[in-house]
Amino acid sequence: MSDVPVSEPDAFFASWRAARLARTDLKPMGAAGLMQASLVWRHWLAFCTVHSVAWDAARSLDVARFCQSIGPRSSLKKTSPVTRRRYWRVLRDLYDHALVGGLVAVNPAEGAQPPATERVPSLALPLPMWTALHEGLYEHFPGGDDFKARRNRLALLLMMRAALTVREIIGLTLASAQPCADSVESTGGPGPLYLLRVRKAGGGHERELLLDLPTSRALHAWLEVRPVGLPDLHPGSRLVVGDRIGRAIAPNGLYNICQAHLARCLKAKGLLPEQAPHTVLDPGLLAHMGPNTLRNTCIAAWFNAGVPLQEIQRRCGFKDASVMSRLGAHLVSPFPL
């Protein structure tokens, strides 16, 4: 057994770490979370050293100054309120452990909570506009059924009916899409239903999505023209490409596809703000609507249709379904917080 006093900073952090890993009443903390906590602790100890403050004698004012001093990762950016609150939460948890162990009389973080971040509601489309976008998938595509039209239609359907993110679409490979056995006859038309294996951007577990009939047909149609002029047809090749020679499609390329489709469909239905002054769409929001808006509307539609919350969480790869609470204005019943 170590004879290092637990009040020694490194020994204290090790004690907190062991206690945190042993707790079953809290969400498990993985390696990334522990590494972040260690980083915050080291920064806090450096701050205490510079300001001649003993960590176990710190006051709320010291914690507040520390949170305010946190610099951005880039000189071109500002430190976000989310980052300040993340650092503060780590210190609050560490000092709660110190309080339980009798190392401090009060938790200095309790009186130093940074201002709450405004929770901005997520954008989603009202039903008339959502309907117009679906109808326009086959009515308003320049080129109708050529290489680009099939690619763009598939990309839109993956956002609108499978709720994929931009990064997830870019990360799909030919091996990600697998036809379901014995499903050709059930579709009542060309092509089978497809199973799509999606890995969340930035890593994480792979999830499987059974694509619905419209999306499966769009995928099948795309695969018929995808090989044109493309020599790289190994399973690791990108599924959705930017051009006929197989270059990757960029995030802003997918945003432009969304913006163009929105403009065409809303104009055709007379739903643009200048065409319908009393539309529920704020004219200033139209330029901000893109892939996330389509994904959000899809998720809200699932919820409103009665899809169980756990299933929506699985389809979207959410670790915590509470992220959907930002869609509150678009849900027919309150989100179960």
URSUL-V93598 format. One record per residue. N is the residue number from 0. BURIAL is 1 if it has 9 or more other ideal C-beta (glycine too) atoms within 8 Angstrom, else 0. D_CENTER is the distance of its C-alpha to the mean C-alpha in whole Angstrom. Layout:
# URSUL-V93598
N_BURIAL_D_CENTER + N_BURIAL_D_CENTER
This chain:
# URSUL-V93598
0_0_44 + 1_0_43 + 2_0_46 + 3_0_43 + 4_0_43 + 5_1_39 + 6_0_39 + 7_0_39 + 8_0_36 + 9_0_35 + 10_1_36 + 11_1_35 + 12_1_31 + 13_0_32 + 14_1_33 + 15_1_30 + 16_1_28 + 17_0_30 + 18_1_30 + 19_1_27 + 20_0_26 + 21_0_29 + 22_0_27 + 23_0_27 + 24_0_26 + 25_0_23 + 26_0_19 + 27_0_20 + 28_1_19 + 29_0_19 + 30_0_20 + 31_0_17 + 32_0_18 + 33_1_22 + 34_0_22 + 35_1_20 + 36_1_22 + 37_1_25 + 38_0_24 + 39_1_24 + 40_1_27 + 41_0_29 + 42_1_28 + 43_1_29 + 44_1_33 + 45_0_33 + 46_1_33 + 47_1_35 + 48_0_38 + 49_0_38 + 50_0_38 + 51_0_41 + 52_1_39 + 53_0_39 + 54_1_36 + 55_0_38 + 56_0_40 + 57_1_37 + 58_0_36 + 59_1_34 + 60_0_35 + 61_1_34 + 62_1_30 + 63_1_30 + 64_1_31 + 65_1_29 + 66_1_26 + 67_0_27 + 68_0_28 + 69_1_25 + 70_0_24 + 71_1_21 + 72_0_21 + 73_0_22 + 74_0_25 + 75_0_24 + 76_0_21 + 77_0_21 + 78_0_20 + 79_0_17 + 80_1_18 + 81_0_15 + 82_1_17 + 83_1_20 + 84_1_19 + 85_1_18 + 86_1_21 + 87_1_23 + 88_0_22 + 89_1_23 + 90_1_26 + 91_1_26 + 92_1_26 + 93_1_28 + 94_1_31 + 95_1_31 + 96_1_32 + 97_1_34 + 98_1_36 + 99_0_36 + 100_0_38 + 101_0_40 + 102_1_39 + 103_1_39 + 104_0_40 + 105_0_37 + 106_1_33 + 107_1_33 + 108_1_29 + 109_1_30 + 110_0_32 + 111_1_29 + 112_0_26 + 113_1_24 + 114_0_24 + 115_0_21 + 116_0_18 + 117_0_18 + 118_0_15 + 119_0_14 + 120_0_14 + 121_1_12 + 122_1_14 + 123_1_15 + 124_1_18 + 125_0_21 + 126_0_23 + 127_0_26 + 128_1_23 + 129_1_21 + 130_0_24 + 131_1_26 + 132_1_23 + 133_0_23 + 134_1_27 + 135_1_27 + 136_1_25 + 137_0_29 + 138_0_31 + 139_0_29 + 140_1_28 + 141_0_31 + 142_0_32 + 143_0_32 + 144_0_31 + 145_0_31 + 146_0_29 + 147_0_27 + 148_1_27 + 149_1_26 + 150_1_23 + 151_1_22 + 152_1_22 + 153_1_20 + 154_1_17 + 155_1_17 + 156_1_18 + 157_1_15 + 158_1_13 + 159_1_15 + 160_1_16 + 161_1_14 + 162_1_11 + 163_1_9 + 164_1_7 + 165_1_10 + 166_1_9 + 167_1_10 + 168_1_13 + 169_1_14 + 170_1_14 + 171_1_16 + 172_1_20 + 173_1_23 + 174_0_23 + 175_1_20 + 176_1_22 + 177_1_25 + 178_1_27 + 179_1_28 + 180_0_31 + 181_0_34 + 182_1_31 + 183_0_33 + 184_0_36 + 185_0_33 + 186_1_32 + 187_0_35 + 188_0_34 + 189_0_34 + 190_1_31 + 191_1_30 + 192_1_26 + 193_1_24 + 194_1_22 + 195_1_18 + 196_1_17 + 197_1_14 + 198_1_12 + 199_1_9 + 200_0_9 + 201_0_10 + 202_0_12 + 203_0_12 + 204_0_14 + 205_0_15 + 206_1_15 + 207_0_17 + 208_1_17 + 209_1_20 + 210_1_20 + 211_0_22 + 212_0_25 + 213_1_24 + 214_1_21 + 215_1_24 + 216_1_26 + 217_1_24 + 218_1_23 + 219_1_27 + 220_1_28 + 221_1_26 + 222_1_27 + 223_0_31 + 224_1_30 + 225_1_28 + 226_0_31 + 227_0_33 + 228_0_34 + 229_1_31 + 230_0_33 + 231_0_30 + 232_0_30 + 233_0_29 + 234_0_26 + 235_0_24 + 236_1_24 + 237_1_21 + 238_1_21 + 239_1_20 + 240_1_22 + 241_0_23 + 242_0_26 + 243_0_29 + 244_0_30 + 245_1_26 + 246_0_25 + 247_0_21 + 248_1_19 + 249_0_17 + 250_0_14 + 251_0_17 + 252_1_19 + 253_1_16 + 254_1_16 + 255_0_19 + 256_1_20 + 257_1_18 + 258_1_20 + 259_0_23 + 260_1_22 + 261_1_22 + 262_1_25 + 263_1_27 + 264_1_26 + 265_1_26 + 266_1_30 + 267_1_31 + 268_1_31 + 269_0_32 + 270_1_29 + 271_1_28 + 272_1_29 + 273_0_32 + 274_0_33 + 275_0_32 + 276_0_33 + 277_0_32 + 278_0_28 + 279_0_26 + 280_1_24 + 281_0_24 + 282_0_25 + 283_0_23 + 284_1_20 + 285_1_21 + 286_0_20 + 287_0_17 + 288_1_16 + 289_1_14 + 290_1_11 + 291_1_9 + 292_1_12 + 293_1_13 + 294_1_10 + 295_1_10 + 296_1_14 + 297_1_14 + 298_1_12 + 299_1_15 + 300_1_18 + 301_1_17 + 302_1_17 + 303_0_20 + 304_0_22 + 305_0_22 + 306_0_20 + 307_0_19 + 308_1_17 + 309_0_17 + 310_0_17 + 311_1_14 + 312_1_12 + 313_0_13 + 314_1_12 + 315_0_9 + 316_1_9 + 317_1_8 + 318_0_10 + 319_0_11 + 320_1_11 + 321_0_12 + 322_0_9 + 323_1_11 + 324_1_13 + 325_1_12 + 326_1_13 + 327_1_17 + 328_0_19 + 329_1_18 + 330_1_19 + 331_0_22 + 332_0_23 + 333_0_21 + 334_1_18 + 335_0_20 + 336_0_19
